[in-house]
Amino acid sequence: MLRYQFTKKLAIFLTSSLLLLLIWDEGAVIWHQHDQLSDGRRSLFSFLTRALSSGRSFRRRFIQRHIDSFTPSSHSRRTLCVDQGGFYKGSWVRTPNVTRPHTHVKLKPHAFTRAELDFRKIYPIEQGWKKYHLPWNEYDFEPHQAACKIPEWNVTRACQILDGALSASRRILFVGDSMSFTMALSFLLMMGGDGIITDQSAWKEQAICDEGILPKGPIFVHFIRNDALYVDPTIVKSWKEIPELSKTEMAGSDFRVSKPWTPYYDESKPELVILNLGTHIHSTPFFKVLMDEVLSFLSQRRAMAVAMGRRPPRILWRTTAPGHPECWKHQEPIKAGKERASPLYEGVYRDRYTWHLIEDMNTYMETRVKEVLGEKDGPTVMRLHDIVKERADGHLQGDLGDCLHYHLPGPPDWWTRVFLEVLRELV
């Protein structure tokens, strides 16, 4: 009986002491009680205290480790998803029942995409299909890294990301060829712009985020068509006069639709500039000369801005995506690892389009941008071509067999979504 009462009192005492240990991190009261115990009880108490403390420490580490795995810090997400390219490495997953947030699904097909025309000719409308229920728009891009997941599209959130990157002129400039136009148009439409633009070379500034979303006012988007990104147009003429460059290599490189872009850059002072070069350049040496020229221009302008106490514009580069030979044979994404095999190096794809040169051009672009301008707080090369490697479906096709350009809505909309996530991490 006495043993039972002693055991009961000891259990009550130990329970009370352990509760105090959980409530207080200071140990004065606990250790005062601990010193009044006999040696045997003190040993038992010490054991339980150490066990509890060790368990609590383990729980803290366990919980923190799992919190970190699901909510990475901004720094680690930038390293993983931007610097190491996690945003661009993924696969396309079919999600046919997802309601698309793209505002341009409701618009009439415009002259550039001819979506309705091509859809009717190539994909017969089956019973029950909606007019804009297009097969190539039934896929979502999912990065392999969970930390790099692309959130659901939200215009207000996108405006806030842009607002954090812009302060003075609140201008965004896209410069490049018709694929840059595709990205600029996708961006404009997804941001709620009207998007009825049929002349790439006559784009006027378009306002977005202008419904009272941002206290600082709307943001302006501009596109300038320039297939060579040339700073000095005479450089194109001088290169075309070099005998060693065959007519085939320079085919399509007359740049007649290209417009000067540096005057707008200097006068309007855009704060965010997205550049691309490659599709219309059919000679690697010519590409290198053009890249070095534009990088020299940007480097000089950045130095001038810093000297005048102004923040230089943020420069983002988009890598070039080659087309997909015989794209009309594909009505769904190519399985990973099988994209663009030998046809890139055969026939018209080599002789006229020179798609086989694009990989080397992208590599040179990435290398030189880092060497000349750096990437810590300066330009970043977005490997957006990796996103559409598997997307042989969704090209315009039509009578011309266009296996380079895409329909809108379509795969380039994910360029817009990834571009904004990259920008969010940078700012």
Backbone torsions as a table, in degrees:
resi	resn	phi	psi	omega
1	MET	NA	-45.8	178.8
2	LEU	-62.7	-40.6	179.0
3	ARG	-62.5	-38.9	-179.9
4	TYR	-63.7	-45.1	-179.7
5	GLN	-63.6	-40.5	179.2
6	PHE	-63.3	-43.9	179.9
7	THR	-63.0	-40.2	180.0
8	LYS	-64.1	-44.8	179.6
9	LYS	-64.8	-40.3	179.2
10	LEU	-62.9	-41.3	179.8
11	ALA	-63.4	-42.2	178.9
12	ILE	-63.6	-42.6	-178.7
13	PHE	-63.7	-46.0	-179.1
14	LEU	-65.1	-39.9	178.8
15	THR	-61.8	-43.8	178.9
16	SER	-62.7	-42.2	-179.4
17	SER	-64.6	-40.8	-179.9
18	LEU	-67.3	-35.7	176.5
19	LEU	-64.4	-40.5	176.0
20	LEU	-61.6	-37.9	-179.9
21	LEU	-65.0	-35.5	178.2
22	LEU	-69.9	-34.1	-176.0
23	ILE	-80.3	-42.9	-177.1
24	TRP	-102.8	140.9	170.6
25	ASP	-93.3	-24.9	173.6
26	GLU	-71.2	142.9	-174.4
27	GLY	-106.4	10.6	-173.7
28	ALA	-63.0	-48.7	-177.6
29	VAL	-65.2	-42.3	-178.1
30	ILE	-61.9	-48.4	-176.6
31	TRP	-70.7	-24.3	174.2
32	HIS	-64.8	-45.2	176.6
33	GLN	-66.1	-36.8	-178.0
34	HIS	-61.4	-39.5	-176.8
35	ASP	-70.3	-20.7	-179.0
36	GLN	-84.3	-4.8	-178.5
37	LEU	-84.5	159.1	174.7
38	SER	-70.5	169.4	-177.5
39	ASP	-58.7	-44.4	-177.9
40	GLY	-64.0	-45.3	-179.3
41	ARG	-68.4	-35.0	179.1
42	ARG	-62.3	-39.7	179.1
43	SER	-64.1	-43.6	178.9
44	LEU	-63.2	-43.5	-179.2
45	PHE	-63.8	-41.4	179.4
46	SER	-62.7	-40.8	179.3
47	PHE	-61.7	-47.6	-179.0
48	LEU	-64.9	-38.2	179.4
49	THR	-63.2	-45.7	179.9
50	ARG	-64.4	-39.4	-180.0
51	ALA	-63.1	-45.0	180.0
52	LEU	-64.4	-45.4	-179.8
53	SER	-61.7	-43.2	178.9
54	SER	-64.0	-42.0	178.9
55	GLY	-64.0	-40.8	179.1
56	ARG	-64.2	-41.5	178.0
57	SER	-62.8	-41.1	179.2
58	PHE	-63.1	-43.8	-179.8
59	ARG	-61.5	-41.6	179.1
60	ARG	-60.7	-46.1	-179.5
61	ARG	-64.6	-41.4	-178.8
62	PHE	-62.5	-48.0	-178.6
63	ILE	-65.1	-44.6	-178.2
64	GLN	-63.3	-38.7	-179.7
65	ARG	-62.5	-40.6	-179.2
66	HIS	-75.0	-33.5	174.6
67	ILE	-62.6	-44.4	-179.5
68	ASP	-61.7	-35.1	-177.0
69	SER	-70.6	-27.2	-178.6
70	PHE	-98.3	-26.2	179.9
71	THR	-126.9	76.0	-178.3
72	PRO	-65.3	151.5	177.3
73	SER	-65.5	159.5	179.9
74	SER	-57.7	-39.5	-178.6
75	HIS	-63.9	-46.1	-177.4
76	SER	-68.2	-34.6	179.2
77	ARG	-68.0	-39.7	177.4
78	ARG	-63.5	-44.4	-179.3
79	THR	-61.0	-46.9	-175.4
80	LEU	-72.8	-43.6	-169.5
81	CYS	-94.8	-30.0	-179.8
82	VAL	-101.0	-61.6	-175.7
83	ASP	-63.2	-40.1	-178.8
84	GLN	-96.8	2.3	172.2
85	GLY	78.7	21.6	-178.8
86	GLY	-62.5	-27.5	178.5
87	PHE	-66.7	-23.7	-172.0
88	TYR	-102.1	-4.8	-177.0
89	LYS	-107.8	109.8	-178.1
90	GLY	-170.6	-160.0	-179.5
91	SER	-144.6	162.8	-179.4
92	TRP	-97.2	127.1	-177.0
93	VAL	-115.7	130.3	-177.7
94	ARG	-74.3	126.2	178.8
95	THR	-135.4	72.6	-171.3
96	PRO	-67.7	-22.1	-174.6
97	ASN	-98.3	5.5	180.0
98	VAL	-79.8	132.6	176.5
99	THR	-76.7	121.3	-177.5
100	ARG	-78.2	134.0	-179.8
101	PRO	-83.8	-0.5	-174.4
102	HIS	-66.0	120.6	-177.8
103	THR	-67.7	-24.3	-174.1
104	HIS	-79.6	-4.3	174.1
105	VAL	-61.9	-30.6	-175.7
106	LYS	-82.5	-12.1	-175.0
107	LEU	-82.5	159.1	173.8
108	LYS	-69.5	145.4	177.1
109	PRO	-60.0	133.4	180.0
110	HIS	-101.1	175.2	-170.0
111	ALA	-61.9	-27.5	-174.4
112	PHE	-74.5	-45.2	-174.6
113	THR	-89.5	-31.0	-177.5
114	ARG	49.5	39.5	-172.6
115	ALA	-58.7	-46.3	-176.8
116	GLU	-65.5	-44.4	-178.8
117	LEU	-58.6	-53.7	-176.5
118	ASP	-67.0	-36.2	-179.6
119	PHE	-63.0	-43.7	-178.3
120	ARG	-66.3	-34.5	-176.1
121	LYS	-76.7	-35.6	-171.2
122	ILE	-101.5	-35.9	-177.8
123	TYR	-118.8	98.0	179.7
124	PRO	-56.2	136.6	-178.9
125	ILE	-75.0	118.7	-179.7
126	GLU	-89.5	161.7	-179.2
127	GLN	-62.2	133.7	179.1
128	GLY	93.4	-13.5	179.2
129	TRP	-79.5	141.5	174.3
130	LYS	-81.9	163.1	-175.6
131	LYS	-57.5	-38.5	-176.7
132	TYR	-109.4	24.6	175.5
133	HIS	-83.2	80.1	-173.3
134	LEU	-93.9	134.3	-174.3
135	PRO	-61.0	-34.2	-177.2
136	TRP	-74.7	-8.3	-178.7
137	ASN	-100.8	17.3	-177.4
138	GLU	-103.8	20.1	-176.0
139	TYR	-127.5	140.4	174.4
140	ASP	-110.0	142.2	175.9
141	PHE	-88.5	125.5	-178.9
142	GLU	-122.2	111.3	175.7
143	PRO	-59.8	146.8	-180.0
144	HIS	-66.0	-36.1	-179.7
145	GLN	-79.1	124.2	-179.2
146	ALA	-60.5	-34.1	-179.1
147	ALA	-66.2	-19.8	-176.6
148	CYS	-100.0	14.4	-178.9
149	LYS	-57.0	139.0	-179.7
150	ILE	-88.8	120.1	-178.3
151	PRO	-64.9	164.5	174.6
152	GLU	-60.1	145.6	-176.5
153	TRP	-68.3	133.4	178.9
154	ASN	-147.0	117.5	-175.0
155	VAL	-63.8	-41.1	-179.9
156	THR	-60.8	-44.1	178.0
157	ARG	-62.4	-42.5	179.3
158	ALA	-61.7	-41.0	178.0
159	CYS	-63.1	-38.5	179.8
160	GLN	-67.2	-37.3	176.3
161	ILE	-62.2	-46.6	179.3
162	LEU	-63.9	-38.7	-179.5
163	ASP	-60.9	-34.3	179.0
164	GLY	-71.6	-18.8	-178.8
165	ALA	-99.1	-10.5	-174.5
166	LEU	-122.3	145.7	179.7
167	SER	-143.9	-46.6	-172.2
168	ALA	-90.4	-82.8	-175.8
169	SER	-75.3	-23.6	-178.8
170	ARG	55.3	42.5	-179.5
171	ARG	-118.8	140.3	176.2
172	ILE	-118.4	133.3	-177.7
173	LEU	-124.2	126.3	170.0
174	PHE	-103.9	133.0	176.2
175	VAL	-133.3	133.6	178.1
176	GLY	160.6	-157.7	-176.4
177	ASP	-92.8	-159.5	-176.1
178	SER	-66.0	-25.4	175.6
179	MET	-73.4	-32.1	172.8
180	SER	-67.8	-35.0	174.3
181	PHE	-62.0	-41.3	178.2
182	THR	-58.8	-45.2	179.5
183	MET	-66.2	-42.9	179.8
184	ALA	-62.7	-40.9	-179.8
185	LEU	-68.3	-42.2	176.1
186	SER	-58.1	-46.1	179.6
187	PHE	-60.2	-47.0	-178.8
188	LEU	-61.4	-45.8	-177.3
189	LEU	-67.7	-41.7	179.8
190	MET	-67.9	-25.3	177.6
191	MET	-84.8	1.1	175.7
192	GLY	99.6	6.3	177.8
193	GLY	-71.5	163.1	-176.8
194	ASP	-72.8	-34.4	170.3
195	GLY	71.3	6.3	179.6
196	ILE	-83.2	78.6	-177.4
197	ILE	-124.2	113.9	-177.0
198	THR	-105.9	-14.3	-178.5
199	ASP	-113.2	106.0	-176.5
200	GLN	-62.6	-32.4	-174.1
201	SER	-85.8	-0.2	-178.3
202	ALA	-126.8	33.1	179.4
203	TRP	-68.2	131.9	173.8
204	LYS	-107.7	157.9	-178.2
205	GLU	-52.7	132.4	179.8
206	GLN	-114.3	134.6	-179.3
207	ALA	-90.6	136.7	173.5
208	ILE	-129.5	167.5	179.7
209	CYS	54.3	40.0	-173.8
210	ASP	-108.9	19.9	179.7
211	GLU	-103.6	36.2	-179.0
212	GLY	75.0	15.8	-178.0
213	ILE	-69.9	-39.4	-174.2
214	LEU	-114.8	133.2	179.8
215	PRO	-59.8	-32.1	-176.6
216	LYS	-83.2	2.0	176.1
217	GLY	98.2	-178.5	-174.8
218	PRO	-70.2	168.8	176.8
219	ILE	-116.5	144.7	-175.5
220	PHE	-113.5	133.6	-177.3
221	VAL	-113.8	133.5	179.9
222	HIS	-135.0	144.9	175.6
223	PHE	-126.9	136.0	175.1
224	ILE	-125.7	123.9	-179.6
225	ARG	-79.8	118.4	174.6
226	ASN	-151.5	103.0	-173.0
227	ASP	-68.2	-19.3	-176.2
228	ALA	-115.4	-2.9	-176.2
229	LEU	53.5	25.2	-173.7
230	TYR	-66.5	140.7	173.1
231	VAL	-86.7	-40.6	178.3
232	ASP	-117.5	111.9	-176.6
233	PRO	-61.6	-20.2	-179.2
234	THR	-68.3	-20.0	-179.2
235	ILE	-65.7	-31.8	178.8
236	VAL	-65.9	-45.8	179.8
237	LYS	-62.2	-42.7	-178.2
238	SER	-63.9	-37.0	-179.8
239	TRP	-72.5	-34.1	-179.4
240	LYS	-69.9	-15.9	179.8
241	GLU	-90.3	-1.6	179.9
242	ILE	-78.4	119.8	-175.4
243	PRO	-59.7	-33.2	-174.9
244	GLU	-65.3	-20.8	178.8
245	LEU	-84.9	114.1	-177.3
246	SER	-70.6	161.4	178.4
247	LYS	-61.9	-35.0	-179.8
248	THR	-63.8	-44.2	-178.1
249	GLU	-61.7	-33.7	-176.8
250	MET	-97.7	5.9	-179.5
251	ALA	-57.8	133.7	179.6
252	GLY	81.1	1.1	-176.2
253	SER	-104.1	36.2	178.3
254	ASP	-82.0	-19.4	174.0
255	PHE	57.6	32.8	-178.2
256	ARG	-66.5	-28.6	-178.6
257	VAL	-90.5	-1.2	-178.1
258	SER	-75.2	139.6	179.2
259	LYS	-118.5	147.9	176.3
260	PRO	-59.9	137.7	-179.8
261	TRP	-116.3	-19.1	-177.0
262	THR	-67.5	-32.2	176.1
263	PRO	-60.7	-42.7	177.7
264	TYR	-64.3	-40.4	179.1
265	TYR	-58.2	-43.8	-177.1
266	ASP	-76.6	-38.2	-173.1
267	GLU	-85.3	-44.1	-176.1
268	SER	-89.0	-15.8	176.4
269	LYS	50.3	62.7	175.5
270	PRO	-61.8	146.7	-178.3
271	GLU	-95.4	-15.0	179.2
272	LEU	-137.6	122.7	-176.1
273	VAL	-126.7	128.1	178.7
274	ILE	-114.7	119.5	-173.8
275	LEU	-119.0	153.6	172.8
276	ASN	-152.8	149.4	177.7
277	LEU	-150.3	135.8	174.3
278	GLY	157.7	-49.8	-170.8
279	THR	-60.5	-37.0	-176.8
280	HIS	-95.5	8.3	179.5
281	ILE	-105.9	118.9	-172.1
282	HIS	-113.3	23.7	176.3
283	SER	-146.8	123.9	-179.7
284	THR	-61.5	-43.1	176.5
285	PRO	-59.7	-39.6	178.3
286	PHE	-64.1	-41.5	178.2
287	PHE	-58.9	-44.1	-178.2
288	LYS	-64.2	-39.4	178.4
289	VAL	-63.3	-45.0	-179.6
290	LEU	-64.8	-43.2	178.7
291	MET	-61.1	-46.2	-178.7
292	ASP	-63.7	-35.4	179.7
293	GLU	-66.0	-47.3	-177.4
294	VAL	-70.3	-34.1	177.2
295	LEU	-66.8	-36.8	176.1
296	SER	-63.9	-42.3	177.8
297	PHE	-60.7	-48.2	-178.5
298	LEU	-64.6	-38.0	178.9
299	SER	-63.9	-42.9	178.4
300	GLN	-64.2	-44.1	-178.9
301	ARG	-67.2	-35.0	177.8
302	ARG	-65.5	-42.7	178.3
303	ALA	-62.3	-39.0	178.7
304	MET	-65.0	-41.8	-179.8
305	ALA	-63.2	-44.3	179.5
306	VAL	-62.8	-41.7	-179.9
307	ALA	-63.4	-30.4	-179.6
308	MET	-91.2	4.0	178.4
309	GLY	78.1	17.9	177.9
310	ARG	-103.6	150.4	175.2
311	ARG	-77.7	123.8	179.5
312	PRO	-67.5	155.6	179.8
313	PRO	-65.0	151.5	174.3
314	ARG	-82.4	125.9	-177.0
315	ILE	-106.9	126.6	174.7
316	LEU	-120.3	134.5	178.4
317	TRP	-107.6	137.7	174.1
318	ARG	-104.5	126.4	175.2
319	THR	-69.2	157.6	-175.1
320	THR	-88.4	135.8	178.0
321	ALA	-103.7	115.5	173.7
322	PRO	-68.8	162.7	179.1
323	GLY	-78.3	-168.2	-179.5
324	HIS	-123.5	110.9	179.3
325	PRO	-53.7	136.8	178.2
326	GLU	53.8	47.6	-176.2
327	CYS	-64.5	-21.9	-178.7
328	TRP	-64.9	-12.2	178.4
329	LYS	-83.0	-5.7	-172.8
330	HIS	-114.7	128.8	175.0
331	GLN	-118.7	11.2	176.0
332	GLU	-156.1	163.7	-179.5
333	PRO	-58.5	146.4	175.4
334	ILE	-70.9	145.4	177.5
335	LYS	-65.7	141.7	-177.0
336	ALA	-54.4	137.1	178.3
337	GLY	93.0	-10.6	-178.2
338	LYS	-114.3	8.1	-175.9
339	GLU	-72.2	140.5	171.9
340	ARG	44.7	76.1	178.1
341	ALA	-82.8	-145.3	-172.2
342	SER	-58.0	-26.7	-178.0
343	PRO	-55.2	-21.0	176.3
344	LEU	-59.3	-25.9	-173.9
345	TYR	-108.3	17.2	-175.6
346	GLU	-125.4	150.3	170.3
347	GLY	52.2	-135.8	-174.5
348	VAL	-63.7	-28.4	-178.4
349	TYR	-67.5	-25.9	176.2
350	ARG	-93.0	-48.4	-170.9
351	ASP	-72.8	-36.3	-176.8
352	ARG	-106.0	-48.2	-174.4
353	TYR	-87.8	-22.1	-179.5
354	THR	49.1	42.4	178.8
355	TRP	-65.1	-21.4	-179.0
356	HIS	-69.0	-14.6	-179.8
357	LEU	-87.7	-14.4	-169.3
358	ILE	-65.9	-36.8	-179.6
359	GLU	-60.0	-44.9	178.2
360	ASP	-66.1	-36.0	178.0
361	MET	-64.2	-43.7	178.4
362	ASN	-61.3	-41.0	179.3
363	THR	-62.9	-43.4	179.0
364	TYR	-64.2	-40.9	178.6
365	MET	-57.9	-50.5	-178.7
366	GLU	-61.2	-43.8	-177.9
367	THR	-64.2	-48.1	-175.2
368	ARG	-71.8	-35.2	177.5
369	VAL	-60.8	-43.0	178.8
370	LYS	-67.5	-39.0	-178.1
371	GLU	-68.8	-42.9	-172.7
372	VAL	-87.2	-43.1	-172.5
373	LEU	-111.3	-17.0	-177.6
374	GLY	74.9	170.4	-178.2
375	GLU	-133.7	-3.6	-176.5
376	LYS	-59.8	-55.2	177.7
377	ASP	-123.9	5.8	-176.4
378	GLY	-108.3	-140.0	-175.0
379	PRO	-64.3	151.2	175.8
380	THR	-130.7	134.8	176.9
381	VAL	-91.7	118.5	178.4
382	MET	-92.8	118.3	-178.2
383	ARG	-82.5	58.9	-175.2
384	LEU	-69.9	-17.7	178.1
385	HIS	-65.4	-27.7	179.4
386	ASP	-64.0	-29.7	-176.5
387	ILE	-66.8	-35.6	-175.0
388	VAL	-103.2	13.6	179.0
389	LYS	-55.5	-37.3	-176.6
390	GLU	-89.5	-4.9	-172.5
391	ARG	-92.7	69.0	172.9
392	ALA	-73.0	-18.8	175.5
393	ASP	-85.7	161.9	175.9
394	GLY	87.9	-0.1	176.6
395	HIS	-73.6	161.9	-176.7
396	LEU	-64.8	-40.8	-179.8
397	GLN	57.6	-100.6	178.3
398	GLY	61.5	-157.9	-178.2
399	ASP	-68.6	-25.6	-175.8
400	LEU	-89.9	-4.6	-177.3
401	GLY	62.0	41.9	-175.6
402	ASP	-71.9	105.6	-179.4
403	CYS	-108.3	21.1	177.2
404	LEU	-112.0	-53.8	-177.7
405	HIS	-78.3	157.0	-179.2
406	TYR	-116.5	156.6	168.8
407	HIS	-67.6	154.7	166.6
408	LEU	-124.9	129.2	-1.1
409	PRO	-66.2	151.1	-177.9
410	GLY	176.7	-163.9	-175.8
411	PRO	-52.6	-37.6	-178.9
412	PRO	-62.8	-16.4	175.9
413	ASP	-60.6	-26.1	178.5
414	TRP	-78.4	-20.8	169.5
415	TRP	-61.1	-44.1	179.5
416	THR	-61.4	-44.8	-176.6
417	ARG	-66.8	-42.1	179.2
418	VAL	-70.1	-40.0	177.8
419	PHE	-54.9	-43.4	-179.6
420	LEU	-69.2	-34.1	176.5
421	GLU	-68.6	-38.5	175.5
422	VAL	-61.2	-46.2	-179.6
423	LEU	-61.8	-40.1	179.3
424	ARG	-59.4	-42.5	-179.5
425	GLU	-70.2	-31.9	-177.7
426	LEU	-73.9	-32.4	-175.6
427	VAL	-101.0	NA	NA
